[in-house]
């Protein structure tokens, strides 16, 4: 039986790590109903196999690919709040093959908005050793559920995250 998620945090818990973690995984997912349509981001962070935090964020009207990138940026933002002293090795887990391959430089980014979002994500990851792992959707259920909750319940995104996105002329 799957453990129930404690979701819908207004802001992430402030649990500062006193010992460097062995493994941090950031599970991300973006969802869009219609394309473009109402969109949400879901982020679930594990440290040494245990939940650190989970967050949903409503993104407004976006494409699915924009929602995936915004989930990535939200995940990086939450990671940086949770852990004071990068660099840690982190693994970003996504079911978006496009996002993973674009972040690894294996696919070109033709869309102007996605290029802006990719550059923002790369800048936020500067100085942090990061790996990307593409998984099937079935292996990313928690982040997927959080993204859909964001749409259903129009969960407000953290204000600082919105500010970061707005600086790139992308409105939530």
N, C-alpha and C positions, 0 to 999 in steps of 0.2 A: 504494500500500500504506500502510495507516494505521500510524502510529508506535505502538509498544507503550507503554502507560502504566506508570510506576513508581508503584504503588499501595501501600496499606497502610502508611502512615507512622504510627508510634506517636504522633508529635507532628509538627506542621508544621516545616519547616526555618525557621531564623531567618536569613533573608536580608533585611537592612534596606536599603531603597532609599536610595541616596545622591543620586539625581537624581529629581525628580518625574516619574512616568510620564505618558505622553501618554494612555494608555488602559488602564483596568483593567476586566476583565470577570470577573464571578463567575457561573459556571454552576452551577445548583443543581438537584437532583432528589430527591424523596422517593418511596419505593416501599413498598407494603404488600401482602403476600400474604394474600388474603382481606381483608375490610374490616369490622372491624379484624382485624389479624393481625400476624405478625412484620414489622417495618418497618426500613427503613434510609434513611440520608441519604448523598448523594454531592455533593461540592463540588469544582470544578475552577476554579482562578484563573489567568487570563492577564494579563500585563502587556506592553503593546505587542506583542501577538500571540504571546508566548512563555509557556510554562508556568512558573508560579511555584510552585504546589503543587497537590496533589490529596489528598483525604481521604475516607475512608469512615467511617461511624459507625452501629452497630447501635442501634436506638431502642426495642427491646422491642415490645410489642403496641400498635399505633397504627392509626388510620384513615389512608387515603391522604392526605387533606387535612392531617391533623396532621403526617404525615411531610414533606409539602412545606414547611410552615411551619418545622419543625425543621431542615430542610436550609437554609432561608433564614437562620435564626438561626446555624447552624453556619458558614455562609459569611461572615456579618458578623463573627462572633467571629474566624475565621481571618484575615480581612482586617485587623482591628484588631491582631492579633498581628504580622502581616507588615509592616505599614506604621505607623510610629511617629507620623507627623504628619498626621492628617486635617486639613482636608478635602481629599480628592482627589475628582475626579469618577469615579464608578464606575457601571457598567452591570450590573444583575443580570439574568441570562438564565434564564428558566424555561419549561418546557413546560406549566405549570399556569396555564391562563387564569383560573381562580378566584382563585388566589393573587395574580396580577398585578393583576387588576381590583379585588380587595379592598384591596390595598396602595395602589392609586391612588385609592381611595374611590369607585370606580364601581359596586361591588356592596356591599350590606349584609352584615354578618357576624352571622348569627343564632346560631351555635353558640358557647356560652360558652367552651369550650377554645380554639377558633380565635380568638376575640376576645382572650383573654389572650395568645396567641402573637403575634397581630398587634400588640398594644400593646407587647410586649417587643421585637419586631423594630423597630418605629418608634422606640422609646426608644434602642435601640442605634445606629440610623442618625442620631440627632440630631446636627446640625452637619456632616453629610456630604452633599454634593450627589450625589444618586443618581437614576438612571433605571432603569425596569423595562422589559424587553423580553420579550414573549411569543413563543416560537418553537414550531415543530412538534417532536415528540419526535425525529424523525430528525436535527434540528439540535442536539440536546442529548445525543448518544450517550455522551460521556465521563462526564458526571454520572450518567446513567442506569446505566451500567455500574458505577460506583462505589457507587451506592445498592444495586444487586443484590448486589454483592460483600459489602457490609456485612451483608446478611441471610444470605447463604450461609455466610460465615465468622465471623459474629458479632463483627465488628471493634469493639473497645472505643472508645467516644467519649472525647475529651479530658476529663480530670477537671474542669477549670475550666468547660467547656461544660456538663457535667452539673450542676455547682453552680449555674450561671446558670438552668438550666431548673428545677431543684428549688426554687429560690427562688420560682417562680411556682406552686408546688404541682402541678407536672407531673412525674411520675416516669418515668425511663428504665429 
